[in-house]
Amino acid sequence: MAVGRCWRDVRVLPLLLLLPLAACAPPANETGAAYTRTGEIIAMGGGEGGPANACFSCHGLDGAGDGVSVPRLAGLDAGYLQKQMEDYAKDVRQDVVMREVARWLDDGDRRAVAQFYADMPSPPSRGPAGPPPDLYLNGRPARGVASCASCHGADGLGVGFGNPAIAGQPAAYTADQLHRWREAKRRNDPRGVMIDAVKGLTDAEIAQIAAWLERAPAAPPPDTAVASASVAASAAARPEASRGVRRPDR
């Protein structure tokens, strides 16, 4: 009997040792989880940072920005938006307001709010934009100024992974960012590509590029052939009654 009781005590002992550890475990943050449950909630409420850090208060309910100094987020690449949030939180991309917003969010929160804005429709164009400036398309190789179009596309909608769309942004915002790149005040680009690309630009050239990009459409034009086929397919799929088919008299 003594041996059996001793064996039971040995089996119970590990469980007893775990009790203090369980008591020390922090409770689940149910309140915080409610504030960050979806990207939309984060955008509208600021996540755990509270309403003072709500994205919409600067970027608008439609994610289009303020048309002056605050950029549009709607329709931008989710990966690009998430990286900017991470850079703001780490103070790699320096901005007093955005650092405070981003530091309250963890990786999952940033991913969720970035996807929320990426899924928003791009705002309408302020155009007509006219043709891209030659400077934008071809740069000025003799002065070390790279072609913007080589990375951001002739339409400003980005080329491949990591090259964001820049069309449809407020001219003042774009000009400010280009000045920051040129003066190496913004340094969160891979391998310093942007700093090298724009260091030879003049103030007048920066203004010219920014003005054209502001009027350039923020989304590609619809494919009319695809759109027509979609309309035809939808019409064919509707029930006969909804298409107004007349039955012969009985």
VOPAGU-2260 file (C-alpha; in pm, 1 decimal, decimal comma):
REM VOPAGU-2260
SITE   aa  ch    i         X         Y         Z
SITE  MET   A    0       0,0       0,0       0,0
SITE  ALA   A    1     284,6     236,4      82,3
SITE  VAL   A    2     438,5     169,6    -258,3
SITE  GLY   A    3     108,1     240,1    -438,3
SITE  ARG   A    4      51,5     560,8    -247,4
SITE  CYS   A    5     406,0     671,8    -324,1
SITE  TRP   A    6     351,8     604,6    -698,7
SITE  ARG   A    7      31,6     811,8    -695,4
SITE  ASP   A    8     217,7    1095,8    -525,5
SITE  VAL   A    9     490,1    1082,7    -790,7
SITE  ARG   A   10     228,6    1106,3   -1067,7
SITE  VAL   A   11      50,4    1397,9    -899,1
SITE  LEU   A   12     370,1    1591,1    -819,7
SITE  PRO   A   13     435,5    1719,5   -1179,0
SITE  LEU   A   14      80,5    1851,6   -1195,2
SITE  LEU   A   15     126,4    2033,9    -867,3
SITE  LEU   A   16     450,0    2187,9    -993,5
SITE  LEU   A   17     266,4    2324,9   -1296,8
SITE  LEU   A   18       3,5    2505,9   -1091,6
SITE  PRO   A   19     223,9    2804,4    -995,7
SITE  LEU   A   20     322,5    2845,3   -1362,7
SITE  ALA   A   21     -41,0    2844,7   -1472,6
SITE  ALA   A   22    -125,2    3100,5   -1205,2
SITE  CYS   A   23     150,9    3329,5   -1337,2
SITE  ALA   A   24      35,3    3309,9   -1701,6
SITE  PRO   A   25    -115,5    3643,7   -1817,3
SITE  PRO   A   26    -486,2    3637,6   -1899,3
SITE  ALA   A   27    -590,4    3666,5   -2261,9
SITE  ASN   A   28    -629,1    4028,2   -2372,0
SITE  GLU   A   29    -991,0    4002,8   -2479,3
SITE  THR   A   30   -1034,7    4382,2   -2487,6
SITE  GLY   A   31    -733,3    4430,5   -2713,9
SITE  ALA   A   32    -848,3    4150,8   -2941,9
SITE  ALA   A   33   -1183,9    4322,1   -2986,4
SITE  TYR   A   34   -1013,1    4642,8   -3098,8
SITE  THR   A   35    -802,7    4461,3   -3358,6
SITE  ARG   A   36   -1041,2    4190,6   -3475,2
SITE  THR   A   37   -1046,3    4311,3   -3837,2
SITE  GLY   A   38    -856,4    4554,5   -4055,5
SITE  GLU   A   39   -1165,5    4773,2   -4078,4
SITE  ILE   A   40   -1195,8    4798,5   -3700,2
SITE  ILE   A   41    -828,4    4896,8   -3676,1
SITE  ALA   A   42    -866,7    5157,6   -3950,8
SITE  MET   A   43   -1177,5    5309,5   -3795,4
SITE  GLY   A   44   -1080,8    5280,7   -3428,6
SITE  GLY   A   45    -701,3    5288,2   -3413,5
SITE  GLY   A   46    -664,0    4940,5   -3263,6
SITE  GLU   A   47    -525,0    4934,7   -2911,5
SITE  GLY   A   48    -388,6    5284,3   -2969,4
SITE  GLY   A   49    -742,4    5417,5   -2950,1
SITE  PRO   A   50    -939,0    5667,1   -3161,0
SITE  ALA   A   51    -654,3    5921,3   -3163,8
SITE  ASN   A   52    -465,9    5676,9   -3388,3
SITE  ALA   A   53    -755,2    5587,0   -3620,1
SITE  CYS   A   54    -632,6    5574,0   -3980,9
SITE  PHE   A   55    -949,5    5723,7   -4129,3
SITE  SER   A   56    -906,0    6050,2   -3938,5
SITE  CYS   A   57    -623,0    6144,6   -4177,9
SITE  HIS   A   58    -666,3    5913,0   -4476,0
SITE  GLY   A   59   -1044,6    5946,0   -4502,5
SITE  LEU   A   60   -1325,4    5693,8   -4497,2
SITE  ASP   A   61   -1248,8    5606,1   -4859,7
SITE  GLY   A   62    -873,0    5581,0   -4805,6
SITE  ALA   A   63    -810,9    5856,0   -5061,6
SITE  GLY   A   64    -615,8    6090,0   -4833,1
SITE  ASP   A   65    -682,6    6461,4   -4799,7
SITE  GLY   A   66    -577,5    6560,3   -5151,1
SITE  VAL   A   67    -292,6    6773,7   -5016,2
SITE  SER   A   68     -27,9    6621,9   -4791,8
SITE  VAL   A   69    -184,5    6293,7   -4676,4
SITE  PRO   A   70    -143,5    6006,7   -4926,4
SITE  ARG   A   71    -408,1    5772,2   -5055,8
SITE  LEU   A   72    -394,8    5415,9   -4925,6
SITE  ALA   A   73    -690,4    5275,1   -5118,5
SITE  GLY   A   74    -589,7    5022,8   -5382,2
SITE  LEU   A   75    -218,6    5014,9   -5294,2
SITE  ASP   A   76     -32,1    4684,7   -5263,2
SITE  ALA   A   77     -89,8    4521,4   -4922,5
SITE  GLY   A   78     271,9    4410,8   -4887,7
SITE  TYR   A   79     396,9    4761,2   -4955,0
SITE  LEU   A   80     156,1    4911,8   -4701,3
SITE  GLN   A   81     254,4    4657,9   -4437,2
SITE  LYS   A   82     624,7    4728,7   -4488,7
SITE  GLN   A   83     567,1    5102,1   -4447,7
SITE  MET   A   84     384,2    5038,8   -4119,5
SITE  GLU   A   85     673,9    4824,2   -3996,7
SITE  ASP   A   86     925,8    5091,1   -4098,0
SITE  TYR   A   87     725,8    5360,3   -3920,2
SITE  ALA   A   88     708,2    5150,8   -3602,6
SITE  LYS   A   89    1085,4    5095,6   -3607,7
SITE  ASP   A   90    1148,6    5463,1   -3693,0
SITE  VAL   A   91    1325,1    5353,9   -4012,2
SITE  ARG   A   92    1078,5    5574,4   -4199,6
SITE  GLN   A   93    1053,5    5871,7   -3971,6
SITE  ASP   A   94     720,6    6039,0   -3904,4
SITE  VAL   A   95     603,5    6142,9   -3559,1
SITE  VAL   A   96     234,2    6076,9   -3624,2
SITE  MET   A   97     271,0    5747,0   -3809,6
SITE  ARG   A   98     521,2    5607,8   -3561,8
SITE  GLU   A   99     264,8    5647,6   -3285,4
SITE  VAL   A  100      -4,1    5481,6   -3497,7
SITE  ALA   A  101     211,0    5187,3   -3607,2
SITE  ARG   A  102     377,3    5105,8   -3277,6
SITE  TRP   A  103      45,5    4999,9   -3122,1
SITE  LEU   A  104      -6,1    4732,7   -3387,0
SITE  ASP   A  105     157,8    4391,4   -3405,0
SITE  ASP   A  106     243,3    4210,6   -3729,1
SITE  GLY   A  107    -101,6    4058,0   -3764,4
SITE  ASP   A  108    -272,4    4392,9   -3704,3
SITE  ARG   A  109     -57,0    4565,1   -3967,2
SITE  ARG   A  110    -124,2    4288,0   -4216,1
SITE  ALA   A  111    -498,1    4311,9   -4157,5
SITE  VAL   A  112    -524,2    4689,6   -4193,4
SITE  ALA   A  113    -293,0    4686,8   -4496,9
SITE  GLN   A  114    -518,0    4432,0   -4667,6
SITE  PHE   A  115    -825,8    4635,2   -4577,5
SITE  TYR   A  116    -690,1    4936,7   -4765,7
SITE  ALA   A  117    -551,7    4726,2   -5050,8
SITE  ASP   A  118    -902,0    4588,1   -5110,8
SITE  MET   A  119   -1055,8    4936,4   -5131,9
SITE  PRO   A  120   -1130,2    5070,3   -5480,5
SITE  SER   A  121    -886,8    5331,8   -5606,8
SITE  PRO   A  122   -1024,8    5687,2   -5609,2
SITE  PRO   A  123   -1127,0    5846,6   -5939,4
SITE  SER   A  124    -870,8    6032,0   -6144,5
SITE  ARG   A  125    -819,4    6406,9   -6112,2
SITE  GLY   A  126    -713,7    6407,6   -6481,7
SITE  PRO   A  127    -684,0    6443,1   -6761,9
SITE  ALA   A  128    -318,0    6375,2   -6702,6
SITE  GLY   A  129    -188,4    6398,2   -7057,0
SITE  PRO   A  130     119,3    6202,8   -7168,0
SITE  PRO   A  131     391,7    6132,6   -6909,9
SITE  PRO   A  132     675,5    6387,0   -6905,8
SITE  ASP   A  133     986,4    6277,3   -7095,0
SITE  LEU   A  134    1177,2    6315,2   -6768,9
SITE  TYR   A  135     947,2    6061,8   -6604,2
SITE  LEU   A  136     978,0    5814,4   -6891,6
SITE  ASN   A  137    1347,4    5841,5   -6968,8
SITE  GLY   A  138    1517,9    6016,2   -6678,7
SITE  ARG   A  139    1834,9    6214,2   -6735,4
SITE  PRO   A  140    2116,4    5956,4   -6752,2
SITE  ALA   A  141    2384,6    6222,0   -6801,7
SITE  ARG   A  142    2293,7    6361,1   -6456,6
SITE  GLY   A  143    2238,3    6023,8   -6295,5
SITE  VAL   A  144    1859,5    6067,3   -6284,9
SITE  ALA   A  145    1688,8    5731,5   -6337,2
SITE  SER   A  146    1368,7    5676,2   -6532,5
SITE  CYS   A  147    1070,7    5667,1   -6296,3
SITE  ALA   A  148     882,9    5447,6   -6544,2
SITE  SER   A  149    1144,7    5171,9   -6527,7
SITE  CYS   A  150    1022,7    5079,1   -6177,5
SITE  HIS   A  151     685,5    5247,8   -6141,3
SITE  GLY   A  152     553,8    5195,9   -6494,6
SITE  ALA   A  153     471,1    5442,9   -6769,6
SITE  ASP   A  154     127,8    5479,3   -6605,8
SITE  GLY   A  155     262,1    5510,1   -6250,4
SITE  LEU   A  156      89,0    5190,2   -6140,3
SITE  GLY   A  157     403,4    5000,9   -6042,0
SITE  VAL   A  158     607,7    4728,8   -6208,6
SITE  GLY   A  159     647,5    4396,5   -6030,6
SITE  PHE   A  160     692,6    4320,4   -5662,3
SITE  GLY   A  161     826,6    4598,0   -5441,8
SITE  ASN   A  162     771,3    4884,2   -5688,3
SITE  PRO   A  163     456,6    5057,9   -5562,5
SITE  ALA   A  164     195,4    5246,3   -5756,8
SITE  ILE   A  165     255,5    5620,7   -5728,7
SITE  ALA   A  166     -19,2    5753,5   -5958,3
SITE  GLY   A  167    -309,2    5942,8   -5806,3
SITE  GLN   A  168    -116,5    6070,7   -5504,9
SITE  PRO   A  169    -143,7    6438,2   -5404,9
SITE  ALA   A  170     127,6    6644,9   -5574,4
SITE  ALA   A  171     234,7    6802,9   -5245,6
SITE  TYR   A  172     281,6    6460,6   -5087,2
SITE  THR   A  173     480,3    6321,9   -5382,8
SITE  ALA   A  174     699,7    6631,3   -5400,1
SITE  ASP   A  175     767,5    6611,8   -5026,4
SITE  GLN   A  176     869,8    6245,2   -5052,3
SITE  LEU   A  177    1097,1    6313,2   -5349,9
SITE  HIS   A  178    1265,8    6594,8   -5157,3
SITE  ARG   A  179    1313,5    6360,4   -4862,1
SITE  TRP   A  180    1466,6    6093,3   -5085,7
SITE  ARG   A  181    1693,3    6345,9   -5252,8
SITE  GLU   A  182    1817,8    6479,3   -4919,4
SITE  ALA   A  183    1851,3    6125,9   -4773,0
SITE  LYS   A  184    1595,7    6207,4   -4502,3
SITE  ARG   A  185    1393,9    5906,5   -4611,1
SITE  ARG   A  186    1602,2    5589,8   -4627,4
SITE  ASN   A  187    1368,1    5289,7   -4615,0
SITE  ASP   A  188    1420,9    5178,0   -4974,7
SITE  PRO   A  189    1612,3    4858,0   -5057,7
SITE  ARG   A  190    1979,7    4925,5   -5134,0
SITE  GLY   A  191    1927,0    5302,6   -5151,3
SITE  VAL   A  192    1769,5    5280,0   -5498,2
SITE  MET   A  193    1545,2    5584,2   -5458,3
SITE  ILE   A  194    1816,2    5804,0   -5310,4
SITE  ASP   A  195    2039,3    5733,2   -5610,0
SITE  ALA   A  196    1752,0    5769,0   -5858,0
SITE  VAL   A  197    1644,2    6120,1   -5757,9
SITE  LYS   A  198    1955,9    6286,1   -5620,5
SITE  GLY   A  199    2007,3    6476,0   -5948,3
SITE  LEU   A  200    1652,1    6615,1   -5972,8
SITE  THR   A  201    1593,5    6989,2   -5950,4
SITE  ASP   A  202    1304,3    7140,5   -5754,7
SITE  ALA   A  203    1129,4    7228,3   -6082,1
SITE  GLU   A  204    1163,3    6870,1   -6209,8
SITE  ILE   A  205    1025,8    6731,1   -5885,1
SITE  ALA   A  206     724,8    6962,0   -5917,2
SITE  GLN   A  207     669,2    6852,7   -6279,0
SITE  ILE   A  208     672,1    6481,4   -6194,1
SITE  ALA   A  209     448,8    6529,2   -5888,1
SITE  ALA   A  210     193,6    6735,1   -6083,7
SITE  TRP   A  211     162,0    6471,6   -6357,2
SITE  LEU   A  212     131,1    6183,5   -6110,0
SITE  GLU   A  213    -147,5    6362,6   -5922,4
SITE  ARG   A  214    -363,9    6363,7   -6237,4
SITE  ALA   A  215    -266,2    6014,1   -6354,7
SITE  PRO   A  216    -538,7    5750,1   -6296,8
SITE  ALA   A  217    -486,9    5549,6   -5978,5
SITE  ALA   A  218    -624,8    5233,1   -6140,2
SITE  PRO   A  219    -587,6    5076,0   -6485,2
SITE  PRO   A  220    -870,4    5141,5   -6730,9
SITE  PRO   A  221   -1127,7    4862,9   -6755,9
SITE  ASP   A  222   -1078,7    4605,5   -7026,3
SITE  THR   A  223   -1383,2    4680,4   -7242,6
SITE  ALA   A  224   -1374,6    4340,0   -7411,2
SITE  VAL   A  225   -1373,0    4159,3   -7077,0
SITE  ALA   A  226   -1642,0    4390,3   -6942,3
SITE  SER   A  227   -1866,9    4327,4   -7243,9
SITE  ALA   A  228   -1822,7    3950,7   -7212,3
SITE  SER   A  229   -1908,1    3972,6   -6842,4
SITE  VAL   A  230   -2229,0    4164,2   -6914,5
SITE  ALA   A  231   -2329,2    3913,1   -7180,4
SITE  ALA   A  232   -2262,1    3619,5   -6948,5
SITE  SER   A  233   -2466,9    3780,3   -6671,4
SITE  ALA   A  234   -2758,9    3839,9   -6906,5
SITE  ALA   A  235   -2748,6    3480,7   -7028,0
SITE  ALA   A  236   -2751,6    3351,6   -6671,2
SITE  ARG   A  237   -3062,0    3544,2   -6567,3
SITE  PRO   A  238   -3392,2    3354,2   -6550,9
SITE  GLU   A  239   -3620,6    3388,9   -6850,5
SITE  ALA   A  240   -3880,4    3581,3   -6651,9
SITE  SER   A  241   -3624,4    3848,7   -6559,6
SITE  ARG   A  242   -3530,5    3891,8   -6926,4
SITE  GLY   A  243   -3895,0    3962,6   -7015,1
SITE  VAL   A  244   -3949,5    3660,4   -7239,7
SITE  ARG   A  245   -4307,9    3655,9   -7364,8
SITE  ARG   A  246   -4499,1    3328,7   -7356,0
SITE  PRO   A  247   -4735,0    3239,1   -7640,8
SITE  ASP   A  248   -5102,3    3283,9   -7566,3
SITE  ARG   A  249   -5285,5    2969,1   -7467,5
